[in-house]
Amino acid sequence: MKFNKLIPELTITNINNSKEFYTTALGFKIEYERSEDKFAFWSLGEAQLMLDEINENGNVGELVLISN
């Protein structure tokens, strides 16, 4: 598989709901999944994205905007 130069990673609240939505409603295909980490890599045509459920093991930190 050829990977895009930029693949967005979205943090979600429920991987199972997202699986249903992205596969059924939008037609995406799961290319790779780590069920224990609640992570999945998806594709649809040339579009690719990653979904990662918020959990106690790896949340991102607070967003801080830096102005110049």
N, CA, C, O and CB atoms as a CASP TS submission, in Angstrom:
PFRMAT TS
TARGET T0000
AUTHOR 0000-0000-0000
METHOD Language model
MODEL 1
PARENT N/A
ATOM      1  N   MET     1       0.846  -1.182   0.000  1.00  0.00           N
ATOM      2  CA  MET     1       0.000   0.000   0.000  1.00  0.00           C
ATOM      3  C   MET     1       0.886   1.237   0.000  1.00  0.00           C
ATOM      4  O   MET     1       1.879   1.313   0.723  1.00  0.00           O
ATOM      5  CB  MET     1      -0.959   0.003   1.220  1.00  0.00           C
ATOM      6  N   LYS     2       0.512   2.179  -0.806  1.00  0.00           N
ATOM      7  CA  LYS     2       1.201   3.465  -0.837  1.00  0.00           C
ATOM      8  C   LYS     2       0.537   4.377   0.195  1.00  0.00           C
ATOM      9  O   LYS     2      -0.687   4.508   0.224  1.00  0.00           O
ATOM     10  CB  LYS     2       1.162   4.105  -2.277  1.00  0.00           C
ATOM     11  N   PHE     3       1.358   5.006   1.042  1.00  0.00           N
ATOM     12  CA  PHE     3       0.835   5.908   2.059  1.00  0.00           C
ATOM     13  C   PHE     3       0.875   7.348   1.560  1.00  0.00           C
ATOM     14  O   PHE     3       1.823   7.755   0.888  1.00  0.00           O
ATOM     15  CB  PHE     3       1.632   5.770   3.367  1.00  0.00           C
ATOM     16  N   ASN     4      -0.148   8.105   1.890  1.00  0.00           N
ATOM     17  CA  ASN     4      -0.171   9.528   1.568  1.00  0.00           C
ATOM     18  C   ASN     4       0.917  10.257   2.346  1.00  0.00           C
ATOM     19  O   ASN     4       1.372   9.772   3.382  1.00  0.00           O
ATOM     20  CB  ASN     4      -1.554  10.135   1.875  1.00  0.00           C
ATOM     21  N   LYS     5       1.327  11.402   1.860  1.00  0.00           N
ATOM     22  CA  LYS     5       2.344  12.193   2.557  1.00  0.00           C
ATOM     23  C   LYS     5       1.805  12.770   3.858  1.00  0.00           C
ATOM     24  O   LYS     5       2.563  12.990   4.803  1.00  0.00           O
ATOM     25  CB  LYS     5       2.847  13.321   1.658  1.00  0.00           C
ATOM     26  N   LEU     6       0.520  13.011   3.911  1.00  0.00           N
ATOM     27  CA  LEU     6      -0.108  13.532   5.122  1.00  0.00           C
ATOM     28  C   LEU     6      -1.346  12.682   5.405  1.00  0.00           C
ATOM     29  O   LEU     6      -2.257  12.594   4.582  1.00  0.00           O
ATOM     30  CB  LEU     6      -0.481  15.058   4.969  1.00  0.00           C
ATOM     31  N   ILE     7      -1.361  12.056   6.594  1.00  0.00           N
ATOM     32  CA  ILE     7      -2.498  11.227   6.998  1.00  0.00           C
ATOM     33  C   ILE     7      -2.996  11.757   8.339  1.00  0.00           C
ATOM     34  O   ILE     7      -2.295  11.635   9.344  1.00  0.00           O
ATOM     35  CB  ILE     7      -2.101   9.699   7.095  1.00  0.00           C
ATOM     36  N   PRO     8      -4.192  12.343   8.374  1.00  0.00           N
ATOM     37  CA  PRO     8      -4.697  12.881   9.639  1.00  0.00           C
ATOM     38  C   PRO     8      -5.003  11.776  10.648  1.00  0.00           C
ATOM     39  O   PRO     8      -5.473  10.696  10.290  1.00  0.00           O
ATOM     40  CB  PRO     8      -5.951  13.713   9.391  1.00  0.00           C
ATOM     41  N   GLU     9      -4.722  12.075  11.916  1.00  0.00           N
ATOM     42  CA  GLU     9      -5.090  11.171  13.003  1.00  0.00           C
ATOM     43  C   GLU     9      -6.127  11.885  13.856  1.00  0.00           C
ATOM     44  O   GLU     9      -5.857  12.942  14.427  1.00  0.00           O
ATOM     45  CB  GLU     9      -3.837  10.745  13.858  1.00  0.00           C
ATOM     46  N   LEU    10      -7.304  11.304  13.936  1.00  0.00           N
ATOM     47  CA  LEU    10      -8.410  11.905  14.672  1.00  0.00           C
ATOM     48  C   LEU    10      -8.602  11.183  15.989  1.00  0.00           C
ATOM     49  O   LEU    10      -8.613   9.953  16.035  1.00  0.00           O
ATOM     50  CB  LEU    10      -9.705  11.872  13.846  1.00  0.00           C
ATOM     51  N   THR    11      -8.754  11.942  17.056  1.00  0.00           N
ATOM     52  CA  THR    11      -9.041  11.373  18.367  1.00  0.00           C
ATOM     53  C   THR    11     -10.553  11.369  18.536  1.00  0.00           C
ATOM     54  O   THR    11     -11.213  12.395  18.369  1.00  0.00           O
ATOM     55  CB  THR    11      -8.334  12.179  19.520  1.00  0.00           C
ATOM     56  N   ILE    12     -11.091  10.201  18.870  1.00  0.00           N
ATOM     57  CA  ILE    12     -12.534  10.023  18.954  1.00  0.00           C
ATOM     58  C   ILE    12     -12.916   9.518  20.345  1.00  0.00           C
ATOM     59  O   ILE    12     -12.050   9.149  21.137  1.00  0.00           O
ATOM     60  CB  ILE    12     -13.028   9.044  17.864  1.00  0.00           C
ATOM     61  N   THR    13     -14.204   9.505  20.631  1.00  0.00           N
ATOM     62  CA  THR    13     -14.651   9.052  21.952  1.00  0.00           C
ATOM     63  C   THR    13     -15.136   7.605  21.967  1.00  0.00           C
ATOM     64  O   THR    13     -15.209   6.993  23.033  1.00  0.00           O
ATOM     65  CB  THR    13     -15.753   9.946  22.446  1.00  0.00           C
ATOM     66  N   ASN    14     -15.473   7.044  20.787  1.00  0.00           N
ATOM     67  CA  ASN    14     -15.964   5.670  20.767  1.00  0.00           C
ATOM     68  C   ASN    14     -15.594   5.007  19.444  1.00  0.00           C
ATOM     69  O   ASN    14     -16.185   5.315  18.409  1.00  0.00           O
ATOM     70  CB  ASN    14     -17.495   5.631  20.984  1.00  0.00           C
ATOM     71  N   ILE    15     -14.626   4.104  19.472  1.00  0.00           N
ATOM     72  CA  ILE    15     -14.139   3.455  18.250  1.00  0.00           C
ATOM     73  C   ILE    15     -15.221   2.614  17.588  1.00  0.00           C
ATOM     74  O   ILE    15     -15.280   2.549  16.360  1.00  0.00           O
ATOM     75  CB  ILE    15     -12.929   2.583  18.562  1.00  0.00           C
ATOM     76  N   ASN    16     -16.076   1.970  18.371  1.00  0.00           N
ATOM     77  CA  ASN    16     -17.120   1.124  17.778  1.00  0.00           C
ATOM     78  C   ASN    16     -18.149   1.938  17.004  1.00  0.00           C
ATOM     79  O   ASN    16     -18.572   1.536  15.920  1.00  0.00           O
ATOM     80  CB  ASN    16     -17.820   0.319  18.863  1.00  0.00           C
ATOM     81  N   ASN    17     -18.549   3.067  17.547  1.00  0.00           N
ATOM     82  CA  ASN    17     -19.470   3.946  16.818  1.00  0.00           C
ATOM     83  C   ASN    17     -18.817   4.473  15.544  1.00  0.00           C
ATOM     84  O   ASN    17     -19.462   4.571  14.500  1.00  0.00           O
ATOM     85  CB  ASN    17     -19.918   5.122  17.709  1.00  0.00           C
ATOM     86  N   SER    18     -17.544   4.808  15.638  1.00  0.00           N
ATOM     87  CA  SER    18     -16.821   5.323  14.471  1.00  0.00           C
ATOM     88  C   SER    18     -16.661   4.243  13.405  1.00  0.00           C
ATOM     89  O   SER    18     -16.766   4.533  12.213  1.00  0.00           O
ATOM     90  CB  SER    18     -15.443   5.860  14.887  1.00  0.00           C
ATOM     91  N   LYS    19     -16.408   3.004  13.818  1.00  0.00           N
ATOM     92  CA  LYS    19     -16.317   1.898  12.853  1.00  0.00           C
ATOM     93  C   LYS    19     -17.614   1.778  12.059  1.00  0.00           C
ATOM     94  O   LYS    19     -17.599   1.658  10.834  1.00  0.00           O
ATOM     95  CB  LYS    19     -16.007   0.564  13.577  1.00  0.00           C
ATOM     96  N   GLU    20     -18.711   1.810  12.762  1.00  0.00           N
ATOM     97  CA  GLU    20     -20.018   1.703  12.112  1.00  0.00           C
ATOM     98  C   GLU    20     -20.225   2.842  11.115  1.00  0.00           C
ATOM     99  O   GLU    20     -20.647   2.613   9.982  1.00  0.00           O
ATOM    100  CB  GLU    20     -21.142   1.706  13.162  1.00  0.00           C
ATOM    101  N   PHE    21     -19.929   4.056  11.539  1.00  0.00           N
ATOM    102  CA  PHE    21     -20.134   5.220  10.686  1.00  0.00           C
ATOM    103  C   PHE    21     -19.214   5.205   9.468  1.00  0.00           C
ATOM    104  O   PHE    21     -19.682   5.366   8.341  1.00  0.00           O
ATOM    105  CB  PHE    21     -19.915   6.492  11.482  1.00  0.00           C
ATOM    106  N   TYR    22     -17.909   5.014   9.680  1.00  0.00           N
ATOM    107  CA  TYR    22     -16.961   5.098   8.567  1.00  0.00           C
ATOM    108  C   TYR    22     -17.109   3.955   7.575  1.00  0.00           C
ATOM    109  O   TYR    22     -16.921   4.165   6.377  1.00  0.00           O
ATOM    110  CB  TYR    22     -15.553   5.118   9.095  1.00  0.00           C
ATOM    111  N   THR    23     -17.440   2.755   8.033  1.00  0.00           N
ATOM    112  CA  THR    23     -17.595   1.640   7.097  1.00  0.00           C
ATOM    113  C   THR    23     -18.962   1.630   6.428  1.00  0.00           C
ATOM    114  O   THR    23     -19.053   1.526   5.205  1.00  0.00           O
ATOM    115  CB  THR    23     -17.372   0.327   7.815  1.00  0.00           C
ATOM    116  N   THR    24     -20.018   1.737   7.216  1.00  0.00           N
ATOM    117  CA  THR    24     -21.376   1.626   6.677  1.00  0.00           C
ATOM    118  C   THR    24     -21.818   2.886   5.952  1.00  0.00           C
ATOM    119  O   THR    24     -22.255   2.823   4.803  1.00  0.00           O
ATOM    120  CB  THR    24     -22.349   1.318   7.788  1.00  0.00           C
ATOM    121  N   ALA    25     -21.709   4.015   6.608  1.00  0.00           N
ATOM    122  CA  ALA    25     -22.226   5.258   6.031  1.00  0.00           C
ATOM    123  C   ALA    25     -21.308   5.837   4.953  1.00  0.00           C
ATOM    124  O   ALA    25     -21.786   6.363   3.948  1.00  0.00           O
ATOM    125  CB  ALA    25     -22.428   6.285   7.125  1.00  0.00           C
ATOM    126  N   LEU    26     -19.990   5.740   5.160  1.00  0.00           N
ATOM    127  CA  LEU    26     -19.063   6.396   4.235  1.00  0.00           C
ATOM    128  C   LEU    26     -18.328   5.446   3.295  1.00  0.00           C
ATOM    129  O   LEU    26     -17.815   5.880   2.264  1.00  0.00           O
ATOM    130  CB  LEU    26     -18.063   7.171   5.012  1.00  0.00           C
ATOM    131  N   GLY    27     -18.269   4.165   3.630  1.00  0.00           N
ATOM    132  CA  GLY    27     -17.626   3.197   2.741  1.00  0.00           C
ATOM    133  C   GLY    27     -16.132   3.016   2.931  1.00  0.00           C
ATOM    134  O   GLY    27     -15.474   2.432   2.070  1.00  0.00           O
ATOM    135  N   PHE    28     -15.578   3.500   4.035  1.00  0.00           N
ATOM    136  CA  PHE    28     -14.151   3.308   4.312  1.00  0.00           C
ATOM    137  C   PHE    28     -13.863   1.837   4.617  1.00  0.00           C
ATOM    138  O   PHE    28     -14.757   1.088   5.010  1.00  0.00           O
ATOM    139  CB  PHE    28     -13.699   4.200   5.495  1.00  0.00           C
ATOM    140  N   LYS    29     -12.622   1.442   4.433  1.00  0.00           N
ATOM    141  CA  LYS    29     -12.157   0.085   4.722  1.00  0.00           C
ATOM    142  C   LYS    29     -11.078   0.163   5.799  1.00  0.00           C
ATOM    143  O   LYS    29     -10.189   1.012   5.725  1.00  0.00           O
ATOM    144  CB  LYS    29     -11.611  -0.616   3.429  1.00  0.00           C
ATOM    145  N   ILE    30     -11.149  -0.716   6.797  1.00  0.00           N
ATOM    146  CA  ILE    30     -10.088  -0.778   7.808  1.00  0.00           C
ATOM    147  C   ILE    30      -8.904  -1.520   7.203  1.00  0.00           C
ATOM    148  O   ILE    30      -9.027  -2.685   6.823  1.00  0.00           O
ATOM    149  CB  ILE    30     -10.584  -1.484   9.126  1.00  0.00           C
ATOM    150  N   GLU    31      -7.760  -0.851   7.112  1.00  0.00           N
ATOM    151  CA  GLU    31      -6.543  -1.454   6.566  1.00  0.00           C
ATOM    152  C   GLU    31      -5.706  -2.106   7.660  1.00  0.00           C
ATOM    153  O   GLU    31      -5.046  -3.121   7.433  1.00  0.00           O
ATOM    154  CB  GLU    31      -5.713  -0.402   5.833  1.00  0.00           C
ATOM    155  N   TYR    32      -5.743  -1.509   8.847  1.00  0.00           N
ATOM    156  CA  TYR    32      -4.937  -1.999   9.970  1.00  0.00           C
ATOM    157  C   TYR    32      -5.643  -1.606  11.251  1.00  0.00           C
ATOM    158  O   TYR    32      -6.211  -0.519  11.347  1.00  0.00           O
ATOM    159  CB  TYR    32      -3.475  -1.427   9.933  1.00  0.00           C
ATOM    160  N   GLU    33      -5.607  -2.494  12.238  1.00  0.00           N
ATOM    161  CA  GLU    33      -6.290  -2.193  13.496  1.00  0.00           C
ATOM    162  C   GLU    33      -5.522  -2.783  14.665  1.00  0.00           C
ATOM    163  O   GLU    33      -5.018  -3.904  14.594  1.00  0.00           O
ATOM    164  CB  GLU    33      -7.731  -2.732  13.477  1.00  0.00           C
ATOM    165  N   ARG    34      -5.439  -2.010  15.748  1.00  0.00           N
ATOM    166  CA  ARG    34      -4.937  -2.507  17.027  1.00  0.00           C
ATOM    167  C   ARG    34      -6.102  -2.402  18.008  1.00  0.00           C
ATOM    168  O   ARG    34      -6.307  -1.366  18.639  1.00  0.00           O
ATOM    169  CB  ARG    34      -3.660  -1.690  17.531  1.00  0.00           C
ATOM    170  N   SER    35      -6.849  -3.478  18.123  1.00  0.00           N
ATOM    171  CA  SER    35      -8.066  -3.472  18.948  1.00  0.00           C
ATOM    172  C   SER    35      -7.771  -3.121  20.399  1.00  0.00           C
ATOM    173  O   SER    35      -8.524  -2.373  21.023  1.00  0.00           O
ATOM    174  CB  SER    35      -8.752  -4.828  18.882  1.00  0.00           C
ATOM    175  N   GLU    36      -6.671  -3.661  20.946  1.00  0.00           N
ATOM    176  CA  GLU    36      -6.341  -3.405  22.346  1.00  0.00           C
ATOM    177  C   GLU    36      -6.041  -1.932  22.611  1.00  0.00           C
ATOM    178  O   GLU    36      -6.238  -1.452  23.727  1.00  0.00           O
ATOM    179  CB  GLU    36      -5.153  -4.249  22.760  1.00  0.00           C
ATOM    180  N   ASP    37      -5.564  -1.209  21.588  1.00  0.00           N
ATOM    181  CA  ASP    37      -5.277   0.227  21.725  1.00  0.00           C
ATOM    182  C   ASP    37      -6.414   1.093  21.214  1.00  0.00           C
ATOM    183  O   ASP    37      -6.366   2.320  21.307  1.00  0.00           O
ATOM    184  CB  ASP    37      -4.003   0.579  20.983  1.00  0.00           C
ATOM    185  N   LYS    38      -7.444   0.441  20.670  1.00  0.00           N
ATOM    186  CA  LYS    38      -8.582   1.153  20.083  1.00  0.00           C
ATOM    187  C   LYS    38      -8.110   2.147  19.021  1.00  0.00           C
ATOM    188  O   LYS    38      -8.437   3.333  19.053  1.00  0.00           O
ATOM    189  CB  LYS    38      -9.382   1.885  21.177  1.00  0.00           C
ATOM    190  N   PHE    39      -7.334   1.617  18.089  1.00  0.00           N
ATOM    191  CA  PHE    39      -6.742   2.384  16.992  1.00  0.00           C
ATOM    192  C   PHE    39      -7.059   1.678  15.682  1.00  0.00           C
ATOM    193  O   PHE    39      -7.057   0.449  15.617  1.00  0.00           O
ATOM    194  CB  PHE    39      -5.197   2.545  17.178  1.00  0.00           C
ATOM    195  N   ALA    40      -7.333   2.457  14.639  1.00  0.00           N
ATOM    196  CA  ALA    40      -7.553   1.885  13.310  1.00  0.00           C
ATOM    197  C   ALA    40      -7.051   2.839  12.233  1.00  0.00           C
ATOM    198  O   ALA    40      -7.139   4.059  12.368  1.00  0.00           O
ATOM    199  CB  ALA    40      -9.048   1.570  13.093  1.00  0.00           C
ATOM    200  N   PHE    41      -6.525   2.256  11.163  1.00  0.00           N
ATOM    201  CA  PHE    41      -6.080   2.986   9.971  1.00  0.00           C
ATOM    202  C   PHE    41      -7.062   2.664   8.856  1.00  0.00           C
ATOM    203  O   PHE    41      -7.328   1.494   8.582  1.00  0.00           O
ATOM    204  CB  PHE    41      -4.598   2.606   9.564  1.00  0.00           C
ATOM    205  N   TRP    42      -7.599   3.688   8.212  1.00  0.00           N
ATOM    206  CA  TRP    42      -8.684   3.546   7.253  1.00  0.00           C
ATOM    207  C   TRP    42      -8.291   4.065   5.878  1.00  0.00           C
ATOM    208  O   TRP    42      -7.405   4.910   5.750  1.00  0.00           O
ATOM    209  CB  TRP    42      -9.918   4.273   7.748  1.00  0.00           C
ATOM    210  N   SER    43      -8.964   3.547   4.847  1.00  0.00           N
ATOM    211  CA  SER    43      -8.768   4.096   3.505  1.00  0.00           C
ATOM    212  C   SER    43     -10.085   4.054   2.733  1.00  0.00           C
ATOM    213  O   SER    43     -10.960   3.224   2.979  1.00  0.00           O
ATOM    214  CB  SER    43      -7.667   3.313   2.744  1.00  0.00           C
ATOM    215  N   LEU    44     -10.180   4.974   1.806  1.00  0.00           N
ATOM    216  CA  LEU    44     -11.290   5.038   0.855  1.00  0.00           C
ATOM    217  C   LEU    44     -10.737   5.706  -0.390  1.00  0.00           C
ATOM    218  O   LEU    44     -10.508   6.915  -0.397  1.00  0.00           O
ATOM    219  CB  LEU    44     -12.544   5.826   1.441  1.00  0.00           C
ATOM    220  N   GLY    45     -10.522   4.932  -1.438  1.00  0.00           N
ATOM    221  CA  GLY    45      -9.873   5.494  -2.623  1.00  0.00           C
ATOM    222  C   GLY    45      -8.488   5.988  -2.243  1.00  0.00           C
ATOM    223  O   GLY    45      -7.679   5.231  -1.707  1.00  0.00           O
ATOM    224  N   GLU    46      -8.212   7.252  -2.519  1.00  0.00           N
ATOM    225  CA  GLU    46      -6.915   7.835  -2.161  1.00  0.00           C
ATOM    226  C   GLU    46      -6.920   8.495  -0.788  1.00  0.00           C
ATOM    227  O   GLU    46      -5.881   8.976  -0.337  1.00  0.00           O
ATOM    228  CB  GLU    46      -6.503   8.847  -3.201  1.00  0.00           C
ATOM    229  N   ALA    47      -8.062   8.529  -0.120  1.00  0.00           N
ATOM    230  CA  ALA    47      -8.155   9.128   1.218  1.00  0.00           C
ATOM    231  C   ALA    47      -7.691   8.122   2.272  1.00  0.00           C
ATOM    232  O   ALA    47      -8.028   6.940   2.201  1.00  0.00           O
ATOM    233  CB  ALA    47      -9.612   9.593   1.516  1.00  0.00           C
ATOM    234  N   GLN    48      -6.925   8.593   3.238  1.00  0.00           N
ATOM    235  CA  GLN    48      -6.462   7.768   4.349  1.00  0.00           C
ATOM    236  C   GLN    48      -6.580   8.566   5.631  1.00  0.00           C
ATOM    237  O   GLN    48      -6.386   9.782   5.640  1.00  0.00           O
ATOM    238  CB  GLN    48      -5.000   7.290   4.129  1.00  0.00           C
ATOM    239  N   LEU    49      -6.904   7.866   6.723  1.00  0.00           N
ATOM    240  CA  LEU    49      -6.945   8.525   8.020  1.00  0.00           C
ATOM    241  C   LEU    49      -6.760   7.500   9.121  1.00  0.00           C
ATOM    242  O   LEU    49      -6.929   6.298   8.914  1.00  0.00           O
ATOM    243  CB  LEU    49      -8.266   9.289   8.208  1.00  0.00           C
ATOM    244  N   MET    50      -6.409   8.000  10.296  1.00  0.00           N
ATOM    245  CA  MET    50      -6.246   7.162  11.477  1.00  0.00           C
ATOM    246  C   MET    50      -7.238   7.636  12.526  1.00  0.00           C
ATOM    247  O   MET    50      -7.459   8.837  12.682  1.00  0.00           O
ATOM    248  CB  MET    50      -4.778   7.214  12.020  1.00  0.00           C
ATOM    249  N   LEU    51      -7.838   6.694  13.246  1.00  0.00           N
ATOM    250  CA  LEU    51      -8.740   7.010  14.343  1.00  0.00           C
ATOM    251  C   LEU    51      -8.200   6.371  15.608  1.00  0.00           C
ATOM    252  O   LEU    51      -7.816   5.201  15.611  1.00  0.00           O
ATOM    253  CB  LEU    51     -10.186   6.526  14.044  1.00  0.00           C
ATOM    254  N   ASP    52      -8.175   7.144  16.678  1.00  0.00           N
ATOM    255  CA  ASP    52      -7.620   6.694  17.950  1.00  0.00           C
ATOM    256  C   ASP    52      -8.577   7.115  19.055  1.00  0.00           C
ATOM    257  O   ASP    52      -8.834   8.305  19.241  1.00  0.00           O
ATOM    258  CB  ASP    52      -6.185   7.277  18.190  1.00  0.00           C
ATOM    259  N   GLU    53      -9.112   6.125  19.799  1.00  0.00           N
ATOM    260  CA  GLU    53     -10.051   6.448  20.873  1.00  0.00           C
ATOM    261  C   GLU    53      -9.317   7.039  22.069  1.00  0.00           C
ATOM    262  O   GLU    53      -8.240   6.574  22.443  1.00  0.00           O
ATOM    263  CB  GLU    53     -10.837   5.198  21.297  1.00  0.00           C
ATOM    264  N   ILE    54      -9.911   8.068  22.663  1.00  0.00           N
ATOM    265  CA  ILE    54      -9.377   8.666  23.880  1.00  0.00           C
ATOM    266  C   ILE    54      -9.372   7.606  24.968  1.00  0.00           C
ATOM    267  O   ILE    54     -10.385   6.946  25.200  1.00  0.00           O
ATOM    268  CB  ILE    54     -10.208   9.915  24.314  1.00  0.00           C
ATOM    269  N   ASN    55      -8.229   7.439  25.639  1.00  0.00           N
ATOM    270  CA  ASN    55      -8.144   6.480  26.743  1.00  0.00           C
ATOM    271  C   ASN    55      -7.119   6.946  27.756  1.00  0.00           C
ATOM    272  O   ASN    55      -6.418   7.933  27.535  1.00  0.00           O
ATOM    273  CB  ASN    55      -7.782   5.074  26.226  1.00  0.00           C
ATOM    274  N   GLU    56      -7.036   6.237  28.863  1.00  0.00           N
ATOM    275  CA  GLU    56      -6.139   6.644  29.952  1.00  0.00           C
ATOM    276  C   GLU    56      -4.671   6.416  29.637  1.00  0.00           C
ATOM    277  O   GLU    56      -3.810   6.898  30.373  1.00  0.00           O
ATOM    278  CB  GLU    56      -6.492   5.902  31.207  1.00  0.00           C
ATOM    279  N   ASN    57      -4.355   5.691  28.558  1.00  0.00           N
ATOM    280  CA  ASN    57      -2.964   5.365  28.257  1.00  0.00           C
ATOM    281  C   ASN    57      -2.279   6.312  27.283  1.00  0.00           C
ATOM    282  O   ASN    57      -1.054   6.277  27.164  1.00  0.00           O
ATOM    283  CB  ASN    57      -2.894   3.999  27.716  1.00  0.00           C
ATOM    284  N   GLY    58      -3.015   7.142  26.597  1.00  0.00           N
ATOM    285  CA  GLY    58      -2.332   7.940  25.594  1.00  0.00           C
ATOM    286  C   GLY    58      -3.091   9.133  25.094  1.00  0.00           C
ATOM    287  O   GLY    58      -3.173   9.334  23.882  1.00  0.00           O
ATOM    288  N   ASN    59      -3.646   9.926  25.961  1.00  0.00           N
ATOM    289  CA  ASN    59      -4.334  11.134  25.537  1.00  0.00           C
ATOM    290  C   ASN    59      -3.319  12.198  25.163  1.00  0.00           C
ATOM    291  O   ASN    59      -2.208  12.235  25.693  1.00  0.00           O
ATOM    292  CB  ASN    59      -5.274  11.646  26.638  1.00  0.00           C
ATOM    293  N   VAL    60      -3.713  13.044  24.260  1.00  0.00           N
ATOM    294  CA  VAL    60      -2.857  14.162  23.914  1.00  0.00           C
ATOM    295  C   VAL    60      -2.985  15.239  24.995  1.00  0.00           C
ATOM    296  O   VAL    60      -3.978  15.282  25.722  1.00  0.00           O
ATOM    297  CB  VAL    60      -3.225  14.728  22.513  1.00  0.00           C
ATOM    298  N   GLY    61      -1.995  16.087  25.093  1.00  0.00           N
ATOM    299  CA  GLY    61      -2.012  17.132  26.088  1.00  0.00           C
ATOM    300  C   GLY    61      -2.923  18.277  25.691  1.00  0.00           C
ATOM    301  O   GLY    61      -3.546  18.266  24.629  1.00  0.00           O
ATOM    302  N   GLU    62      -2.984  19.253  26.560  1.00  0.00           N
ATOM    303  CA  GLU    62      -3.811  20.437  26.317  1.00  0.00           C
ATOM    304  C   GLU    62      -3.284  21.194  25.101  1.00  0.00           C
ATOM    305  O   GLU    62      -2.075  21.348  24.932  1.00  0.00           O
ATOM    306  CB  GLU    62      -3.834  21.360  27.565  1.00  0.00           C
ATOM    307  N   LEU    63      -4.184  21.657  24.270  1.00  0.00           N
ATOM    308  CA  LEU    63      -3.815  22.454  23.115  1.00  0.00           C
ATOM    309  C   LEU    63      -3.428  23.854  23.569  1.00  0.00           C
ATOM    310  O   LEU    63      -4.207  24.531  24.240  1.00  0.00           O
ATOM    311  CB  LEU    63      -4.968  22.508  22.092  1.00  0.00           C
ATOM    312  N   VAL    64      -2.235  24.284  23.209  1.00  0.00           N
ATOM    313  CA  VAL    64      -1.768  25.616  23.579  1.00  0.00           C
ATOM    314  C   VAL    64      -1.420  26.346  22.288  1.00  0.00           C
ATOM    315  O   VAL    64      -0.582  25.883  21.514  1.00  0.00           O
ATOM    316  CB  VAL    64      -0.531  25.552  24.558  1.00  0.00           C
ATOM    317  N   LEU    65      -2.064  27.485  22.056  1.00  0.00           N
ATOM    318  CA  LEU    65      -1.786  28.275  20.863  1.00  0.00           C
ATOM    319  C   LEU    65      -0.617  29.215  21.143  1.00  0.00           C
ATOM    320  O   LEU    65      -0.575  29.902  22.164  1.00  0.00           O
ATOM    321  CB  LEU    65      -3.044  29.073  20.420  1.00  0.00           C
ATOM    322  N   ILE    66       0.310  29.225  20.227  1.00  0.00           N
ATOM    323  CA  ILE    66       1.490  30.084  20.372  1.00  0.00           C
ATOM    324  C   ILE    66       1.408  31.158  19.306  1.00  0.00           C
ATOM    325  O   ILE    66       1.296  30.853  18.119  1.00  0.00           O
ATOM    326  CB  ILE    66       2.829  29.266  20.251  1.00  0.00           C
ATOM    327  N   SER    67       1.463  32.402  19.720  1.00  0.00           N
ATOM    328  CA  SER    67       1.424  33.492  18.753  1.00  0.00           C
ATOM    329  C   SER    67       2.825  34.037  18.537  1.00  0.00           C
ATOM    330  O   SER    67       3.673  33.997  19.429  1.00  0.00           O
ATOM    331  CB  SER    67       0.474  34.610  19.222  1.00  0.00           C
ATOM    332  N   ASN    68       3.044  34.540  17.347  1.00  0.00           N
ATOM    333  CA  ASN    68       4.374  35.091  17.003  1.00  0.00           C
ATOM    334  C   ASN    68       4.485  36.528  17.386  1.00  0.00           C
ATOM    335  O   ASN    68       5.528  37.146  17.171  1.00  0.00           O
ATOM    336  CB  ASN    68       4.658  34.945  15.522  1.00  0.00           C
TER
END
